[in-house]
Structures are given as structure tokens and as C-alpha cells.
Amino acid sequence: MSKVDNEIRGRLALITGASGGIGSACARDLWANGASLALTYYNNRQPVDELAHELLKSPGSEGLRISCHKVDTGSAEDIERLFLEIKKQHGQDGPDILISNAGYGKRRTGILDVSLEEFDYMININLRASFILAKLSIPHMEAQKWGRIIFVSSIAAQGGGINACHYAASKAGLTGLMKNLAMKHAKLGITANDIAPAMIGETGMIPDAAFVEGTPGDVKNIPVGRLGTPQECANAVTMLCRTGYITGQSILLSGGLK
């Protein structure tokens, strides 16, 4: 039996949506474990620049690299350009670790509130982008016989959620995509999983307490009695990166909420 390789030190992690709470928490955690980073943002570059500056000043960062990239994940051309930039700045054709985190979740109450244009946009950002990212990442992972693909899904993929049906459909599709990739690529040392958060604070996805009051996402209905944190999401992501015997799984981070 060959030696099991779960080492992420020296790997390159691509994290989309790194300006938000979950993305930046994942960046900090993987950096602390010795991974270099390629971080994307959409409109607001400042939080990503500040994060990169903070990490580069941290102890133990010698030999590690960070690159920051403006990417509209709804654009296949932008994603293709991102991989060219990764090649130029990191010297490899793609990431060793893909964290597809960037997403869209504008609140709607029901199917009658969702236009066809918004449905298409939701699927484009939350599902199609992850397909393109994985498609471009897998050749490098196959060549080295090691890779980690992690999608940020949602409890809505399993239980429908409190948003409208287009959000649930996009996240359920993401989980289906993950399970197929896991089955097809496991023998080449590539794992694919997702994390499925429920009510996570500090992310901008929960606008105010009044919105969730009386809904299934009301804190009073969460068994642990509080919102989750981005760091708890990052803990699960790092565990999946360091555990090559887990693949094809959706890790529910819900505080006991069903």
C-alpha cells in the first residue's frame, strides 16, 4: 500500500469569493496550514488586499505566496483568464485545492417572485461557475494524482431552505455535481465534497433578525441556540482537505437544524 498523502503544506488553494466571511476564514485556515493562496473577489478588492497583507505578515509565511484576482464567476471568460493568471503567478496550470465559495443568494419568498432571468442568473453563479472551475482544475490534479474539490453548498440543497426554489435548486445541483465528480475521480487521488451551511453569521447572507424571526431559520429553532460562524465552516473545509478518505459527502453545518 502506498503512503497516504494528506499534506496540504506547499499546496496551492484557489478560493473564490474570498472577500466574504466564509471565504476569508478558509483562506486564514489553509494559510496557517502552509498552503499558498489564489483569492478571488468580484467588486470589492479592499477586503482581499487587507487579508493578503495580514497573512503575509504572519509568522511562518516564508515561501508562501498569495495572488488576488478580480473575477466575475458568472463569466466563463473571466474564469479562464483566472487560470492563466494562476499559471503566470504560481507556475502551475491550476490549483491543488479548489474551494468554490462565491455565490448568489438574493432573497425571494416564492416561485412567483422569481423571474426567468433571475433563475438563470442564480444557476449561472451557484452551479455553472463551479462546473467550469472544476473542469479547469481537474487536469492539473489528475497529472499529480492529488486534488481536493470543495463546494460551498447550503442546507437548502437538502431541506429546501427559507429562500425561493431557485436557490435550493442551484445548491442541490451543486451537491449532485460534487457526488458525480467524487465517483469519477477518486481513483486518481482527487476527492470532491461540499459543506452545507445553514444560518451562518458574519456573511451578509442574513440581513437582519427580523427576516428570520418565525421562520425555520429563527435562532430559537436552531437546537444549539445560535448562528454558526465562518470559522466553523473553515474548520470543516480544512478537515476535508486533510482527509483523503472522505469523498462524495455533504457536510451539514446547521447547529442541529433540519
PyMOL commands that set and color helices and strands:
alter all, ss='L'
color gray80, all
select helices_A, chain A and resi 21-32+46-56+76-90+111-113+116-144+156-159+165-188+209-212+219-221+230-241
alter helices_A, ss='H'
color red, helices_A
select strands_A, chain A and resi 12-15+36-41+66-70+97-100+147-152+190-197+250-253
alter strands_A, ss='S'
color yellow, strands_A
deselect
rebuild
show_as cartoon
